[in-house]
Amino acid sequence: MTSKISDTALSQLSDLVASKFGMHFPKKLWPDLERRAHAAAQEQGQQNLNRYVQLLCSGASPRELEALATHLTVGETYFFREKRSLEILKQHIVPEMARVRAGRQLRIWSAGCATGEEPYSIAIMLSRMTAESMDRNATILATDLNAVALHRASEGVFGDWSFRDTPQWVKNGYFETTSGGLRTIAPAVKKMVTFAHLNLMDDVYPSLLNGAHALDVIFCRNVLMYFTPEAMRKVVGRFHRLLAPEGWLIVSPTETSCELFSEFTTISFGDVTLYQKPAVGPQVSVGSPAHDGAKFLIQAAPGIPVSDESSTTSSWAHQEPPGNESCLLSARILYDQALAAYKQGRFHDAEQALNTLILQSPDDTPGFLLLARVHANQGRLAKALTCCDTAIAADKMAACAHYLRAMILQEQNALPEALLALKQAVYVDPHFVLGHFTLGNISLKQRKLKESEKHFENALLLLARYEPEDIVPESEGLSAGSLREMIASPTGQGIAANRTGPPHLRVRVSQRLGNPELSRR
């Protein structure tokens, strides 16, 4: 293999890695970048390294980028690493959250979970808190860019290296030793963690689709240090927006920064510094310009094209009585103000505008659906569900309303009701791609493989009608090409559920595209 890459090619590759993954490879680290690219090229069967880099930089597919990412990330971790943060979680954060968030699950995200030692450590810590039975009232989402590491994490099998500096009670109480000397995580702990593939530089979070919204605690330790300054600011801004008020961000001691985390309140626990989102953020008037970075919040309004400009008028035609042009104009202005505020994460301002809109137009379906998203992103799922029900009562043929209702029901662990809502969504609109995709994910999770295959096949047939760069309706920024790769990839994990189904199923689905008609339901 041609192993030497020109400085020009390395510069282009460094720029690509920074834009796609946020990772920082300055010139002094180019030799390391070259070694990693060499390993990725070998795995992909590419004999000419310069040619491989050229192909990547000229337009790599999501699958090729995923393969490259597995060689770029550092999976150096072990159980109960940086124990002090976990002790603070147990002694201070969780008891307070259990009091304040009474009546709903505690939501924790391990961002950059590598092979799973961190989220499993969190689950073990929570399982020891028997007073509030937090093991049954907490959900842990664990995501990573590296699909290979995620697969290992979902298996829950670890060698001795993962237990260095780990307390003996952890090994004895939460693992079973296999005949080969490996240790397998206890099923009760394993089921507390949901793994999903996620690139922190993507625009598909926070989202009901992937569970990254209205979070109480985010662990992102020893991840940001590998990012470019611009990527760090972008990711931290997103963290702030998807945390619920008074939620916590936990980073490594080497990543603390007054400037980077200026939107948070800095809380010192002596030897450890953590960051808390204020209970009430700074209020900005609804009509004010969007601040830098506001555009990356999730695509807000079901069925509505979202403009980059906060002041432009939505193309949605609100249903108003003929001749009432002033009410029509007012409704449009209020909706656009709410949409702009929602995109910036100013949920209080968005809610105020939408409440005023709904007083004027009690049957405004898009207004109720946007309000449902406002509530859902703050963890107020019961109110979000009520808004969806009201929207459906006004327009029973709104597939997006049935779909959003299904997403909220999934959050409430009401799977039978969620399935019914999804089936209603694809009934009123048989071409609703995400309805078929999510039905496939739920069926796969329930081990209904034939049913799952049918739904994924339907989704792929519908995706064939889109250009790869087209955004899938209601996907919150996901392209048709990316969604197709998720379904067909042997290592891919879907964004709507923990897709850990058998690889042969996904391969078979991707090969059965000859029939131009949808499968019978």
N, C-alpha and C positions, 0 to 999 in steps of 0.2 A: 504493500500500500504506500502511496505517496503520503508521507507523514508531515512534511513541513508546509505550514500555511503562510502565505505572504502577510506582511504587516497590514496591507490594505484589506485583505480578506478577514484578518483578525479584528480589525477596527469595525468592519461591517457586522461581523458576528457579535462583537461586544455591544454594538448599538441594537441589534436585533434582540439579544437576550435582555437588555435593559428595557426595551419597549414592550416585549411580550411578557416577561416574568418579573421585571423590576430589579433584577440582580445586577450588582455593580462589579464589573471586571475592568478596572483601569489598566493601563499599559503594563504596569509592573506585574499584573496577574495574568497577562496574556499566555505565558507558558502553561499555566494551570488550565486556562480556557482551551488551549490547543489539545492538551491531554484528554480533557473531557469530550471534546468534539471528536477526537480520534476514537475513543471508546464507543461513542454513539454511532459513528460511521461504520465501525466494524459490526455492531449489532444489526445495523440496517443493511448489511451486505454491500456497502459502498467501498470500492477499492481506491478511489481517488479522493483524498481528503479535501483538496481545493474545490473539486467539482461538487462534493457534498455540501460544502459551505455555500457555494454559489447557488445551489438548488434551494437551500434553506432561506437564504436572503432574498431570493427572487420570488418567493411565494410558497412557503411551506404549508402543508395541510395541517389541520389540528392534530391528526395522528402522528405526523412527523415531529411536530413541536412537542407533543407529549413524550415521544421517545427521547428527544434531546433533553427534556426536563429531568428525566430519571437519572441522567448523568451529571446534572448541574447542582442538584440539591445535596445538602450535607445531612445525613441521617444519624448524626452522633447524639445519642440520647440514652437515658437509662431510667429505671423506676425511681421515683421520689428524688429526682434531680432538683436542686434548689429547694430543699425541704421547707425552708422558712415561709415561702409563699403559700405552700399547702397548709402549713400550720395556721397562718393568718386566715386562710379560707375557712378552715374548720372552726377556729376559735372566735372570729370576729364577723366575717362577711356572711357566712351561711346563717348563723343564728339571727342576725339582723334582717337578712332577706326573708327568712321564714316568717318573721313577725310582720314586716312591711308588705310582703307579697302573699299574705295569707289567702288561701283559696285557689292559687294557681301554682303550676310547676315552676321550679327554679330552672332557668335556662342558661347553660354554660357552653361556650365554644372554645375548643382547642384549635387554634389556627396555626397550621404548620405542625401537624401532629407526628410527622415522620412515620415510624413503625408502630406507634400506638402507646408507647410507655407513658407519655404524659396523660392522655385522657383516661387510661386505665388506672393510673395513680390517683387521679381526681375521683374516679368512681369508687376506688377502694377507700379513700378518705371519707367520702360521703356515706358509704355503706356502714362505717363504724359509728355514724351519728344516729344511734337507734332512738334517741328521745323523740325526734320529729319524724322518724322513718324517712329520712331524706333520700334513701336509695329508691323509694317508690315515688317520690315527689320531685324528682330532678331528671332532666334530660341533658345529655352531653352530646354535642355535635363535634365531630373530629374531622378536619379536612386537611388535605395536603395537595401539592402540585404533582408529587411523584406517585404515579399509579401503581408502580411495583411495590413501593413502601406501604401504600394503602392496602394492597392485597395481603401483605404479611401482617399488617396490623389487624385486619379483619379475621385472620386465622387465629390470632391470640396465642401463638407458640413462640417461646423465647429461650435463648441460650444464656449461659452464665454471664456473658458480657453485659447483658441488659440489667443485671442485678448487682453490679458493683456499687458499693456504698449504699445498699438497700437494706433496711431493717429486716431482721430475721423473721419478725412476726408477719411481714408481708409475704415472704416466701412460704411460710408454714401455713398461713391461714387462707390464702387466696389463689394458690396454684397447686396443680397436681403434676407430679414428676412422671414423665414418660419413660418407656424402656430405653430410649436413646439418650437419656440424661437431660432432655429438654423439659421445660415447664409450660404447662397449659393453663391459661387464665380460667378461673372459676366461671361457670355459665351465668350465675347470678350477677356477676360483675360485668361480664361480656355484653349482656343484653342491655346494659345501661348506656352503651356507647353506640352511636350511629356514625359510620364512616362515609364520607363523600368526597369526590374529587372536586377541587376548587382552586383556581388560580387567583391569588389576591389582587392581581392587576386587572381582572375581568370586571365587566360592568353588570354582572348578574347577581349581585348581592348588595345590600340586604334584600332578602326576598322570602316570600312565603314558599317559593318553590324549593329552596334548599335549606330552610329552617334557620337561616342566618338573619334574624330580625328580633326586635324587642328582647334583646339578651340582657341577662343580669350580670354575667361575668365573661370576659374574654381573656383567655390565656394566649399570648403571642410572645413566647420567650425564645430568644436566640434565633430569631427570624429576621427582624428588621435590620440587624447589623449587616446583612448581606445585600441590602437594597441600596439603590441610588438615593440621594437626598430627595429628589422629586417624588420617587416612588414611596418613600417613607411618609412624606407629607400626605400623599394621596390616600394611602392605606389607613393611616391614623385618623384622617378625616372621616373615612367611611366607618371605622370603628366607633367614633364618637356618635355618628348618626344612628347606628343600629343598636346602640346600647339604650336600654330603658333608663329613665331618670334615676339617678343614684346608682347606676350600674358601675361595675369596676373593670378596669383594664390592667392586666398584670403582665409586665414585661420583665426581661432579665435585668439584673442590676447593672450590667454593662450597657444597657440601652436607655437608661433614664436620661431625660433631657427636658429642661424647663421650656425651651423654645418649641420643641416638637410637640409637646403635650400641653400647650398653652390653653387649649379649650377645656382641659380637665382641671379639677381641684387636686393638688398634690397632697397626698396623705402619707406621713412618715410613721412607720412602726419601729423606729429606732434603727435597726440594721437593714431595713427593707423599705423602699419607697414604692407606693402604688398610686394609681390614678383613678379618680372617681368623677363620673359625669355629674354635673350639678343637678339638683332637683328641678330647677327652672333655669333654662338657658337664657341668654340675652335675647330680648324680644326685638325684632326688627319689623318695621311696618310692612304690611302685606305688599304694598306696591313698590318696595325698594328693589334696586338691582340685585341680581344674584351675585353672591361673593364667589371668589375663585374656588373651583372644585365642586360647585353645586350641581353641575350637570350629571355627576356620576351616580346620583341616587336612583333607585329603581324606577323604571318607566311606569308612570303612575296610572293613567286613566285607561280602563279597559276600552279598547276599540277606538281610542283617540290618539291621533298623531301628536307626539310631544315635540314642541318647538324648542330650539336652543335659546330662544329669546323669551324672557319671562313676561314681556308685555304684549306679545302677539295674541290675537284672538283665536280660540280653538275653532276647528272646522266642524265640531259637533253642532248639529242643529237642534237646540232645545225646543221642545214642543210647547208653544205658547198659543193662546187664542189669537186668531187673526185680528190684525189691527192694533194689537197691544205691543207696539214696537218699542216703547220705553221699557216695558218689563222684559222683553226679549234681550235688549241691549244690556240691561242690568244683570240678567241671569248669566249672560256670556261673560261679562266683566268679572262677576263674582267667581264663576267657575275658573276663569283663567288666573285670577289672583290666588285662588285656593291651589290650583295646579302648580303655580310657580313656588308658592310657599312649601308645598309638599315635596317638590323636587329638591328644595334646599334643606329639608329636614325640619322645617319650622311647623311642626304638626299642630301646635296650638293656634297659630294664625290660620292655617288651612281649615281647621275645624270651625273656627269662628265664621270664616267666609262661607263655608258650606252650610252651616246652620242657617245663616241669613238667606242663602240661595233656596234652601228647602222650604223655608217659611213662605217664600214667594212662589215656589213651584213644587208642591208636595209630591208630584209624580215624576220628578226629575231622576230618571234611572242612572245616568252617568254621575250625577251629583251624589247619590246614595252609594254608588260603588266606590267612588273616590273616598268618601267618608268611611266606608268599610275598610279600605286600605290604611287610612289614617289611624283608625282604632287598632287594627291588627298589628301595625308596626310599633304600637306602644303596648302590645300584650293584652289589649282589651277585646278578647275574642268574642265574648257574649254580645257586646255592642256591635262588633263587626258583623256577626252573624245576623243580627236583627236588621242591619242596613241591607244586607244581601237579600233577606226575605222581603223587605219592602221594595227593593228594586225589581225582584222577580214578580211580585204582585202587580207592579206597574207594567212590566214587559216580560211575559212568560217565555218569549222566544229569544231572550238575550242569553246566548250561550255563555258569554263571558261572566254573567252573573251566577249561573249555575256552577261554572268552573271555580270562581272565587269562593263561592260557598263551600265547595268540596275541599278546597285547600284549607279553609278555616276549620272544617269538621275534622280533617286529618290532624290538625294541630291539637284538637280536643280529644284525639284518640277515638273518634266515633267513625270507625272504618265502614260499617254497613251503610250509615247515612251518607258518608263521603262517596262511596261507590254509586249509590243511587243518584246523587247529584251529578257525578261525572257521566253516568249513562244518560241523564237528562240533557246534559250539555251536548253530547254527540248525537243525541236524537234530534234536537232542534237545529243542530248544524253538523251534519255528517262529515264536513271537511275541517272540523276543529282539531288541529293536529295535537295540541297539548292534552286534549281530552283523551285521545287514544293512547298517547305516550304515558300519561299518568295512570290510566287503567292498566296498562302493561306493567308498570312498576309495582302497583299494588298487587296484581295477580302474581307477579314473580315473588314478591315478599311473602305471599301466602302459599307459595310452592305450587300454584296452579299453572304449570308450565305451558300446557297447550293453549289455555286462555291467554296467557301472557304473550305467547308467540303470535297469536292472532292480532292482538292489539298493537304490538310493535310492527307487525307487517303492515297494518293499516296506516300507522304513522309514517312509515318509510314510503309507502305509495303516495301519500299526500305530500311528503317532503320533496318528492321527485318533481313536483310542479313549481317548486321555488328555485331561484338562483341561490348558489351557496352563500352569498353575502346577504341575502334577504333576512330580515328579522322576523322570526316566527311570532304570529299574533299572541299576545298575552304572556310571552316568554320573558319579559323584562330585560330585553336586550340580547337574547341568544339568537345566533344566526342559524339558518336552516342547515348549513354545512356542519356546524358544530353539533347540532342535535342529531344529525344523521350519523356522525362519527361516534357519538355517545352510545347510540343504539347498536351499531355494528361492531364497535371495538371489543376485542376479547378481554381487554383490561379496563375498559371504560366503566365509570360508575355514573348513573343518572343523577340529575339534579333534584328530582322530585322525591326520590326515595333511596334507600341504601341498596344499590344494585349489586348484589353479590351473587347473582345467579350463575348457573353453569355456563362457561364460555361457549360450549357447543350450541347452546340455544341461540346466542347472539349471532354466531356465524351462520346458522341455518336461516335465521330471519333475514339477514342481509343478502342471502343468495336467492331468496324466493320473491323476486321482484318482477317475474315475467307476466303475471296476471295484472292487466291494467285496471281491473275493477276491485273495489274494496271487498274484503272478506265478509261473509254473511255474519251478522251478529246474532 
